[in-house]
Amino acid sequence: MVTIQCGNVQFPSIEAVLFDKDGTLADSHAFLRSLGQKRSRVIDARIPGVQEPLLMAFGLDGDRLNPAGLLAVGTRLENEIAAAAYVAETGRDWIEAMTLVRSAFVEADRVFQRKADNTPLFAGAGDVLQALSIAGLKVGIVSADTTENVSDFVARYELKAWIQVALGIDQGPGKPDPTVFYQACAALNVPPERVLSIGDSAADIEMAKAANAAGCVAVTWGWTQRERLRQADVSIASFLDIQILK
């Protein structure tokens, strides 16, 4: 077990560290903004008049993406359901609305091809992951993205040597429900109270607290809003603020 210091706070007896992906390890702001705009345009082409409400639902205001909005922290299924609700308001049956939205999301996916290519690793992330692994800690990713996209991100940036588990949310509840956190802990064979959580959203903080994690660290790089992260044990502004103490 290792003591990890983040900023001025120490977390003793840590066996594993679980990171969020988008906004924490991956610089996803530009990609998510473009994806939300494309999804809205495709749906609007089929159901005229829904583009602006959809943009608001996704958390998009012009070129600004709400870091706590649906697109930033919601699962794909949650985004589909929210979009389908606006389609259903136009008089479409629910199954028809969901089918239309899922088709539109797939069409938008084709435009951007591989997400990992458009969501680069933040500078310094690889060094921290490597250092944690060398120190004997188990390291994982728990994301609201799909497991396929999380695994592709790990492969694209050659993180497999340092990441023991890479989980997204394909079914079931999204963050802040702690289900995916528990799944990662089980895969690593480490109890939650020996796991440090690092993420960029209130959902990450609430998830870690619900899981009784050893601690929750909020990161303030990327596009996050500091005032939404007050419940974290500590906030850090750089990967350099993560120090491994023996």
Backbone bond lengths (Angstrom), bond angles and torsions (degrees), N, CA, C in turn:
res aa  C-N    CA-C-N  psi(-1)  N-CA   C-N-CA  omega(-1)  CA-C   N-CA-C  phi
1 M - - - 1.465 - - 1.529 110.21 -
2 V 1.313 115.31 153.11 1.460 121.55 -171.75 1.522 109.85 -132.29
3 T 1.319 116.16 148.55 1.462 121.10 170.66 1.528 108.32 -94.91
4 I 1.318 116.25 128.99 1.459 121.59 178.18 1.517 108.35 -114.57
5 Q 1.320 115.49 130.55 1.461 120.30 176.30 1.519 109.31 -106.56
6 C 1.325 115.59 126.20 1.456 121.86 176.40 1.525 107.28 -120.39
7 G 1.312 116.35 114.87 1.452 118.85 -172.86 1.514 109.46 61.88
8 N 1.331 117.92 -124.78 1.465 121.41 179.81 1.523 113.20 -103.79
9 V 1.336 116.77 15.20 1.465 121.36 -178.12 1.526 110.14 -114.64
10 Q 1.323 116.11 133.15 1.462 121.07 177.76 1.527 110.47 -104.92
11 F 1.323 114.81 140.84 1.458 122.02 177.38 1.531 107.62 -120.20
12 P 1.338 117.52 103.86 1.472 120.34 -177.25 1.528 112.30 -83.49
13 S 1.318 114.41 163.84 1.471 122.97 172.67 1.529 112.66 56.24
14 I 1.320 117.15 44.40 1.458 122.08 179.30 1.536 110.06 -91.93
15 E 1.311 115.93 133.13 1.464 121.50 177.47 1.526 112.44 -108.92
16 A 1.341 116.26 -23.66 1.461 119.32 -176.75 1.523 110.19 -150.14
17 V 1.327 115.01 156.29 1.466 121.69 176.49 1.522 108.08 -129.14
18 L 1.331 116.10 129.17 1.457 121.37 178.02 1.529 109.39 -113.64
19 F 1.322 115.26 124.07 1.460 122.00 -179.38 1.524 110.78 -104.25
20 D 1.323 116.11 145.10 1.449 121.99 162.61 1.538 106.87 -72.15
21 K 1.328 117.22 163.83 1.473 119.61 179.37 1.526 111.96 -101.26
22 D 1.329 117.45 -74.56 1.460 120.86 -173.93 1.525 111.49 -66.08
23 G 1.320 115.58 122.89 1.454 120.88 -179.28 1.511 113.80 89.32
24 T 1.331 117.47 -12.79 1.464 121.73 179.68 1.527 110.17 -113.07
25 L 1.314 116.47 -59.81 1.471 121.11 174.94 1.523 111.50 -95.98
26 A 1.330 116.32 -34.16 1.465 121.87 -174.26 1.524 111.27 -110.15
27 D 1.321 116.26 133.41 1.464 122.16 176.14 1.530 107.70 -82.99
28 S 1.324 116.15 93.54 1.463 121.85 -168.68 1.528 114.26 -108.92
29 H 1.313 117.85 -0.38 1.463 121.27 -171.41 1.525 112.31 -56.43
30 A 1.325 117.48 -53.40 1.465 121.03 -176.36 1.524 111.02 -63.63
31 F 1.331 115.83 -40.40 1.463 119.50 -179.37 1.523 111.30 -64.95
32 L 1.322 117.46 -48.33 1.467 120.48 -177.80 1.527 111.35 -63.50
33 R 1.313 116.36 -38.81 1.463 120.00 177.89 1.530 110.61 -61.11
34 S 1.338 115.79 -47.76 1.471 120.07 -179.73 1.523 111.19 -65.78
35 L 1.324 117.04 -37.63 1.459 120.92 179.54 1.522 110.87 -64.46
36 G 1.321 117.11 -45.20 1.455 120.45 179.75 1.517 112.18 -63.25
37 Q 1.318 116.23 -39.75 1.466 120.14 178.21 1.527 110.99 -65.44
38 K 1.321 116.92 -41.10 1.465 120.55 179.99 1.524 111.00 -67.22
39 R 1.318 117.67 -44.34 1.466 120.61 178.09 1.526 110.66 -57.74
40 S 1.330 115.95 -43.07 1.465 120.13 -178.99 1.523 111.38 -65.20
41 R 1.325 117.04 -40.58 1.470 120.06 -179.77 1.526 111.15 -66.74
42 V 1.315 116.66 -41.40 1.473 120.25 -178.53 1.531 110.13 -64.48
43 I 1.327 116.68 -44.06 1.471 119.46 179.41 1.524 110.19 -66.51
44 D 1.332 116.89 -40.27 1.460 120.60 -179.43 1.529 111.34 -64.16
45 A 1.332 116.97 -30.72 1.461 119.77 178.28 1.524 111.06 -65.77
46 R 1.321 116.15 -25.70 1.466 120.85 -179.90 1.532 111.61 -96.67
47 I 1.331 115.63 -32.24 1.469 121.59 179.92 1.532 106.85 -128.70
48 P 1.319 119.12 82.21 1.464 121.52 -175.89 1.534 112.93 -55.67
49 G 1.329 113.65 136.74 1.453 119.74 176.34 1.510 115.44 103.49
50 V 1.346 118.16 -4.52 1.469 119.55 -176.56 1.526 113.22 -100.83
51 Q 1.322 118.06 -2.77 1.471 119.79 -173.78 1.526 112.36 -60.76
52 E 1.318 118.16 -51.29 1.462 120.07 -176.76 1.530 112.34 -63.57
53 P 1.326 119.23 -46.10 1.471 118.09 176.13 1.530 112.96 -60.25
54 L 1.323 116.37 -36.44 1.459 119.26 179.17 1.524 111.27 -66.13
55 L 1.318 117.02 -42.42 1.463 120.42 178.21 1.523 110.37 -58.50
56 M 1.327 116.04 -43.09 1.464 119.68 178.26 1.520 111.32 -64.90
57 A 1.319 116.60 -40.96 1.467 120.45 179.62 1.522 111.41 -63.16
58 F 1.331 116.53 -38.11 1.463 121.01 -179.94 1.532 111.90 -73.33
59 G 1.334 117.05 -15.50 1.458 120.14 -178.31 1.506 113.11 93.57
60 L 1.340 116.67 27.26 1.453 121.59 -178.94 1.522 110.42 -108.92
61 D 1.324 115.31 130.50 1.459 121.83 176.94 1.525 106.73 -133.59
62 G 1.347 116.33 96.79 1.449 120.18 -173.20 1.517 109.58 64.93
63 D 1.329 116.72 -124.14 1.465 121.16 178.24 1.524 112.27 -93.97
64 R 1.316 116.40 7.01 1.467 120.30 -177.53 1.519 110.59 -98.73
65 L 1.329 114.97 130.92 1.467 121.61 175.97 1.521 108.75 -107.08
66 N 1.319 116.08 123.35 1.458 120.84 177.19 1.528 109.24 -67.33
67 P 1.341 119.07 117.16 1.461 120.85 -178.29 1.517 113.86 -65.53
68 A 1.337 116.59 -16.12 1.462 120.71 177.47 1.522 111.00 -106.78
69 G 1.330 116.92 7.85 1.453 121.21 -176.69 1.513 113.67 -81.32
70 L 1.322 114.79 175.26 1.460 122.09 -174.89 1.517 112.89 -57.92
71 L 1.327 117.13 -46.37 1.458 120.06 -177.44 1.519 112.18 -65.48
72 A 1.329 116.48 -35.01 1.461 120.86 -176.62 1.521 113.22 -76.30
73 V 1.330 117.73 -37.02 1.469 119.26 -172.98 1.527 113.90 -121.20
74 G 1.321 117.88 -11.02 1.455 120.24 -178.22 1.515 113.05 -82.44
75 T 1.317 116.36 156.97 1.458 121.22 174.54 1.528 109.21 -75.95
76 R 1.310 115.37 168.33 1.466 119.28 176.57 1.531 110.48 -59.92
77 L 1.335 117.11 -43.18 1.459 120.70 -179.95 1.520 110.75 -61.67
78 E 1.328 117.79 -42.60 1.464 120.64 178.94 1.526 110.87 -62.40
79 N 1.329 117.15 -38.77 1.462 120.89 177.20 1.527 110.86 -66.72
80 E 1.329 116.55 -39.38 1.469 120.30 178.56 1.530 110.56 -63.91
81 I 1.310 116.96 -44.84 1.466 120.88 -177.76 1.527 110.72 -64.41
82 A 1.342 116.41 -42.84 1.462 119.59 179.39 1.529 111.11 -62.52
83 A 1.334 116.45 -44.12 1.466 120.30 179.43 1.524 110.90 -65.14
84 A 1.322 115.93 -41.30 1.471 119.75 -178.84 1.529 111.28 -64.84
85 A 1.324 117.53 -29.89 1.465 120.38 178.66 1.529 110.38 -63.17
86 Y 1.325 116.99 -38.84 1.468 119.98 177.83 1.520 111.13 -69.35
87 V 1.337 116.34 -37.01 1.465 119.75 176.81 1.528 109.96 -65.76
88 A 1.328 116.37 -41.98 1.466 120.57 -179.42 1.527 111.43 -63.16
89 E 1.316 117.27 -29.24 1.463 120.59 178.42 1.529 112.46 -63.22
90 T 1.323 116.57 -20.03 1.470 120.26 179.13 1.524 111.89 -84.17
91 G 1.330 116.82 2.05 1.456 120.51 176.70 1.510 114.82 105.66
92 R 1.346 117.07 -0.55 1.474 119.68 178.12 1.521 110.42 -74.39
93 D 1.324 116.58 148.34 1.455 121.39 172.70 1.527 108.73 -64.64
94 W 1.340 115.78 156.05 1.467 119.49 -176.47 1.525 112.44 -61.97
95 I 1.312 118.01 -45.28 1.461 120.27 179.99 1.525 110.36 -62.60
96 E 1.321 115.88 -41.20 1.467 119.88 177.32 1.531 110.75 -62.52
97 A 1.329 116.51 -41.22 1.465 120.77 -179.46 1.531 111.07 -64.57
98 M 1.333 116.91 -45.31 1.459 120.22 179.45 1.522 111.48 -64.92
99 T 1.309 117.01 -40.59 1.467 120.89 179.39 1.529 110.70 -62.73
100 L 1.321 115.45 -44.08 1.465 119.91 179.31 1.527 111.05 -62.71
101 V 1.330 116.93 -45.37 1.462 120.69 -178.49 1.520 111.28 -64.70
102 R 1.314 117.31 -43.70 1.465 119.69 -179.50 1.524 110.98 -63.53
103 S 1.322 116.45 -37.99 1.459 120.56 176.54 1.524 110.53 -64.28
104 A 1.328 117.07 -41.07 1.464 121.03 179.13 1.525 111.29 -66.20
105 F 1.336 117.41 -39.67 1.459 120.55 178.42 1.527 110.76 -63.31
106 V 1.323 116.99 -40.43 1.470 120.70 178.50 1.528 110.00 -64.34
107 E 1.328 116.25 -40.79 1.465 119.83 178.16 1.531 110.73 -62.25
108 A 1.323 117.08 -41.58 1.469 120.74 177.97 1.526 110.52 -64.94
109 D 1.329 117.17 -38.62 1.466 120.91 178.55 1.524 111.43 -58.81
110 R 1.335 116.63 -37.71 1.470 120.28 -177.92 1.524 111.51 -64.18
111 V 1.313 116.14 -31.57 1.464 120.11 -179.00 1.525 111.25 -66.24
112 F 1.333 115.75 -39.68 1.459 120.13 -174.54 1.528 113.16 -95.53
113 Q 1.322 116.49 -6.31 1.460 120.62 177.89 1.525 110.42 55.97
114 R 1.322 117.37 -123.28 1.459 122.49 -172.39 1.530 111.03 -85.26
115 K 1.327 116.60 116.25 1.458 120.37 -177.60 1.517 112.21 -58.96
116 A 1.322 117.72 -40.96 1.465 120.92 -175.71 1.525 112.18 -57.80
117 D 1.330 116.86 -33.12 1.462 120.31 179.43 1.520 111.78 -65.43
118 N 1.327 116.75 -24.07 1.462 122.07 -175.86 1.526 113.48 -105.53
119 T 1.331 117.04 5.55 1.467 121.35 179.89 1.532 108.74 -130.55
120 P 1.337 116.66 76.85 1.467 120.40 -174.09 1.521 113.69 -65.86
121 L 1.296 114.84 155.70 1.457 122.94 176.31 1.532 108.88 -67.56
122 F 1.328 116.77 131.86 1.465 119.84 175.43 1.532 109.44 -62.10
123 A 1.303 116.07 144.80 1.465 121.07 177.68 1.521 109.86 -58.60
124 G 1.306 116.16 132.89 1.455 122.04 179.02 1.512 114.42 93.00
125 A 1.333 117.45 -15.10 1.468 119.91 -177.76 1.525 111.38 -64.89
126 G 1.312 116.96 -45.79 1.456 120.25 -178.46 1.520 112.35 -61.04
127 D 1.326 116.80 -39.59 1.469 120.86 180.00 1.524 111.05 -62.74
128 V 1.339 116.87 -40.69 1.464 120.62 -179.68 1.522 110.68 -68.59
129 L 1.323 117.17 -43.93 1.459 120.40 178.64 1.527 111.03 -59.56
130 Q 1.309 115.94 -42.55 1.464 120.34 179.00 1.521 111.12 -64.87
131 A 1.327 116.85 -44.04 1.471 120.85 -178.96 1.523 111.39 -63.53
132 L 1.321 117.10 -41.36 1.467 120.40 178.61 1.520 110.87 -63.22
133 S 1.319 115.97 -42.26 1.463 120.59 179.67 1.518 111.32 -64.95
134 I 1.325 116.85 -44.39 1.467 121.27 179.80 1.522 110.66 -62.01
135 A 1.334 116.72 -32.63 1.470 121.56 179.61 1.523 112.31 -73.81
136 G 1.332 116.76 -3.01 1.462 120.64 177.58 1.509 114.51 93.36
137 L 1.322 116.97 7.02 1.458 120.58 178.79 1.520 110.91 -83.66
138 K 1.318 116.05 148.70 1.451 121.22 171.96 1.521 107.68 -86.72
139 V 1.328 116.47 139.75 1.459 120.77 -174.00 1.521 109.74 -129.36
140 G 1.333 116.10 137.63 1.454 119.88 179.49 1.513 112.02 -144.89
141 I 1.323 114.63 171.57 1.458 122.61 175.73 1.515 108.38 -123.89
142 V 1.331 117.06 131.48 1.461 122.30 172.68 1.525 106.86 -125.18
143 S 1.318 116.32 118.47 1.458 121.46 -170.55 1.519 111.43 -131.87
144 A 1.341 115.40 155.32 1.456 120.51 172.35 1.522 111.24 -78.53
145 D 1.323 117.28 -9.48 1.456 122.29 176.34 1.528 109.47 -70.67
146 T 1.314 117.12 174.70 1.458 120.24 176.40 1.528 109.89 -73.73
147 T 1.317 116.47 154.45 1.465 120.33 177.90 1.521 110.46 -61.63
148 E 1.313 117.14 -36.00 1.463 120.59 178.20 1.526 111.06 -59.71
149 N 1.328 116.56 -45.28 1.459 119.67 -179.89 1.527 112.21 -68.38
150 V 1.333 116.83 -36.50 1.462 120.07 177.76 1.531 109.98 -64.43
151 S 1.308 116.78 -45.83 1.468 121.02 179.55 1.515 110.91 -63.59
152 D 1.339 116.62 -38.78 1.462 120.38 179.31 1.523 110.86 -66.61
153 F 1.331 116.65 -37.04 1.468 121.01 176.46 1.525 110.57 -61.96
154 V 1.321 116.83 -45.27 1.469 121.46 178.83 1.520 110.64 -60.38
155 A 1.326 116.60 -43.44 1.461 120.54 -179.74 1.528 111.29 -68.70
156 R 1.335 116.74 -43.63 1.473 121.51 -176.30 1.512 111.73 -59.86
157 Y 1.328 117.49 -38.11 1.463 120.50 -176.73 1.531 112.75 -105.28
158 E 1.330 114.98 17.44 1.467 122.89 171.53 1.529 111.74 53.86
159 L 1.332 115.27 53.79 1.459 121.93 -178.13 1.528 113.06 -103.63
160 K 1.320 117.29 1.57 1.466 120.60 -173.08 1.520 113.22 -59.19
161 A 1.321 117.28 -30.34 1.463 120.08 -178.56 1.519 111.81 -67.79
162 W 1.332 117.10 -19.90 1.464 120.65 -174.53 1.523 113.19 -114.81
163 I 1.314 118.04 -17.44 1.458 122.17 -176.51 1.527 110.16 -104.16
164 Q 1.324 116.94 117.50 1.466 120.57 -178.72 1.527 113.18 -89.48
165 V 1.322 117.30 -25.09 1.461 120.23 178.90 1.521 108.50 -144.97
166 A 1.335 115.90 136.96 1.464 121.93 -179.15 1.524 107.61 -134.40
167 L 1.322 116.70 103.50 1.460 121.09 -173.57 1.526 111.92 -120.39
168 G 1.327 114.44 138.23 1.455 121.43 169.05 1.511 108.45 -115.13
169 I 1.327 115.65 -167.43 1.459 120.51 -179.94 1.520 108.30 -120.39
170 D 1.318 115.92 105.59 1.457 121.81 -178.35 1.520 111.62 -99.21
171 Q 1.305 115.76 -31.64 1.460 122.55 176.79 1.520 107.85 -143.32
172 G 1.305 115.51 164.57 1.458 118.50 177.14 1.519 112.19 79.84
173 P 1.323 116.82 -175.78 1.463 121.66 -173.38 1.526 112.94 -71.78
174 G 1.324 115.70 148.02 1.456 121.22 175.36 1.517 110.90 -91.36
175 K 1.314 116.20 -178.64 1.452 120.87 175.14 1.531 108.71 -60.98
176 P 1.330 118.67 145.28 1.471 128.62 12.40 1.531 115.46 -89.56
177 D 1.324 118.05 7.27 1.456 118.72 173.57 1.531 108.48 -55.96
178 P 1.330 118.66 133.21 1.468 121.08 -173.31 1.525 115.59 -82.37
179 T 1.344 117.81 8.37 1.468 119.69 -175.62 1.522 112.35 -54.51
180 V 1.330 118.08 -49.40 1.460 120.28 -177.26 1.530 110.70 -66.32
181 F 1.324 117.46 -31.34 1.470 121.43 176.67 1.528 109.97 -64.93
182 Y 1.338 115.63 -46.33 1.466 119.64 177.64 1.532 111.26 -61.88
183 Q 1.319 116.87 -39.47 1.463 120.64 178.88 1.526 111.37 -61.30
184 A 1.322 115.99 -41.59 1.458 120.07 178.95 1.523 110.91 -66.80
185 C 1.324 116.86 -41.76 1.465 120.25 178.45 1.523 111.04 -61.52
186 A 1.329 116.11 -41.71 1.464 120.25 178.83 1.523 110.66 -63.82
187 A 1.321 116.72 -41.91 1.462 120.52 -180.00 1.527 111.34 -64.42
188 L 1.335 116.14 -33.44 1.463 120.58 179.51 1.519 112.75 -87.18
189 N 1.340 116.04 -10.46 1.463 122.62 -176.85 1.530 110.80 58.95
190 V 1.333 114.34 45.97 1.466 121.39 178.45 1.537 108.04 -131.43
191 P 1.331 119.01 132.97 1.473 119.92 178.49 1.521 110.39 -69.47
192 P 1.336 118.00 148.32 1.470 121.34 -178.00 1.525 113.76 -54.41
193 E 1.334 117.08 -34.00 1.461 119.72 -177.32 1.531 113.16 -71.71
194 R 1.337 116.79 -2.14 1.470 121.55 174.72 1.533 111.06 -112.53
195 V 1.335 115.41 14.91 1.461 120.37 -175.16 1.522 110.40 -117.62
196 L 1.324 116.16 130.63 1.462 122.26 176.03 1.525 108.58 -97.60
197 S 1.335 116.14 130.91 1.465 122.15 -179.37 1.526 109.77 -104.02
198 I 1.337 116.20 135.44 1.468 121.22 179.56 1.523 108.90 -130.70
199 G 1.334 116.47 120.50 1.461 119.92 -178.10 1.511 112.13 -155.37
200 D 1.332 115.84 179.19 1.463 120.03 -173.09 1.525 113.94 -116.58
201 S 1.333 118.15 7.01 1.463 118.98 -175.38 1.523 111.56 -133.86
202 A 1.335 114.00 162.75 1.461 119.48 175.73 1.517 111.14 -61.65
203 A 1.341 116.99 -30.61 1.466 120.64 178.54 1.521 110.94 -63.62
204 D 1.337 117.32 -37.75 1.465 120.93 177.60 1.522 110.60 -65.46
205 I 1.329 115.80 -41.55 1.468 120.45 -179.29 1.526 110.88 -65.72
206 E 1.321 116.71 -47.53 1.462 120.84 -179.85 1.528 111.23 -63.21
207 M 1.328 116.69 -38.38 1.460 120.89 178.22 1.524 110.46 -61.52
208 A 1.333 116.79 -47.81 1.462 121.02 -178.43 1.529 111.19 -62.39
209 K 1.311 116.74 -41.71 1.461 120.09 -179.98 1.532 111.11 -67.35
210 A 1.340 116.19 -39.57 1.465 119.72 178.69 1.520 111.35 -65.11
211 A 1.324 116.03 -31.04 1.462 120.80 -179.68 1.522 112.93 -85.48
212 N 1.337 117.14 -2.74 1.464 121.79 -177.16 1.520 111.18 60.92
213 A 1.336 115.39 42.93 1.463 120.76 178.22 1.524 110.27 -67.37
214 A 1.316 115.20 162.76 1.468 120.29 -179.90 1.520 111.59 -64.33
215 G 1.318 115.89 -26.63 1.459 119.88 179.13 1.508 110.06 -179.76
216 C 1.325 115.46 160.15 1.464 119.85 176.14 1.521 108.83 -129.19
217 V 1.323 114.75 125.11 1.462 122.83 -177.63 1.520 108.51 -110.54
218 A 1.325 116.94 128.67 1.459 121.60 177.81 1.524 109.45 -99.82
219 V 1.318 116.67 135.37 1.462 121.06 176.53 1.515 109.09 -102.91
220 T 1.326 116.42 143.58 1.458 120.65 -175.00 1.520 112.57 -114.95
221 W 1.326 117.55 11.59 1.461 118.55 171.03 1.530 107.63 -82.45
222 G 1.314 118.28 -175.81 1.455 119.27 -178.42 1.516 110.03 73.54
223 W 1.331 116.87 -140.25 1.467 120.76 -173.99 1.524 112.88 -117.59
224 T 1.292 117.40 18.66 1.458 120.73 -175.01 1.523 112.26 -71.22
225 Q 1.320 116.92 166.93 1.463 123.39 178.80 1.524 108.49 -115.30
226 R 1.327 116.40 118.54 1.461 121.94 -173.54 1.529 113.29 -56.64
227 E 1.336 116.45 -38.04 1.464 119.08 -175.01 1.516 112.58 -65.54
228 R 1.334 117.28 -18.69 1.461 120.88 179.66 1.531 112.27 -86.91
229 L 1.331 116.72 -2.14 1.461 120.71 -173.15 1.531 112.40 -113.23
230 R 1.311 116.89 17.98 1.465 120.59 -173.23 1.521 113.70 -66.48
231 Q 1.316 117.75 -21.94 1.464 120.15 -177.76 1.535 112.88 -82.23
232 A 1.326 116.92 -4.93 1.464 119.82 178.15 1.524 110.46 -68.82
233 D 1.319 117.32 156.98 1.455 121.17 177.19 1.525 111.01 -67.94
234 V 1.342 115.51 -31.22 1.458 121.20 178.78 1.522 108.23 -163.20
235 S 1.322 116.11 151.22 1.463 121.19 174.83 1.523 108.67 -114.15
236 I 1.315 116.50 142.65 1.463 120.69 178.96 1.522 109.38 -128.80
237 A 1.330 116.19 152.32 1.462 121.55 -175.84 1.513 113.20 -109.76
238 S 1.336 117.05 -2.26 1.459 120.55 -177.39 1.525 109.63 -156.43
239 F 1.333 115.34 151.71 1.460 119.13 174.07 1.524 110.60 -62.56
240 L 1.322 117.20 -22.65 1.467 120.72 178.26 1.526 111.51 -66.50
241 D 1.343 116.48 -17.12 1.464 120.20 178.76 1.521 113.10 -78.91
242 I 1.340 116.84 -2.91 1.466 121.51 176.15 1.529 108.53 -97.52
243 Q 1.306 116.74 110.13 1.460 121.92 -176.58 1.527 110.12 -119.14
244 I 1.314 115.84 138.89 1.468 121.64 179.19 1.515 108.55 -99.73
245 L 1.323 116.80 120.31 1.445 122.18 179.77 1.528 108.88 -108.76
246 K 1.289 116.59 135.37 1.470 120.96 178.53 1.516 110.57 -85.79
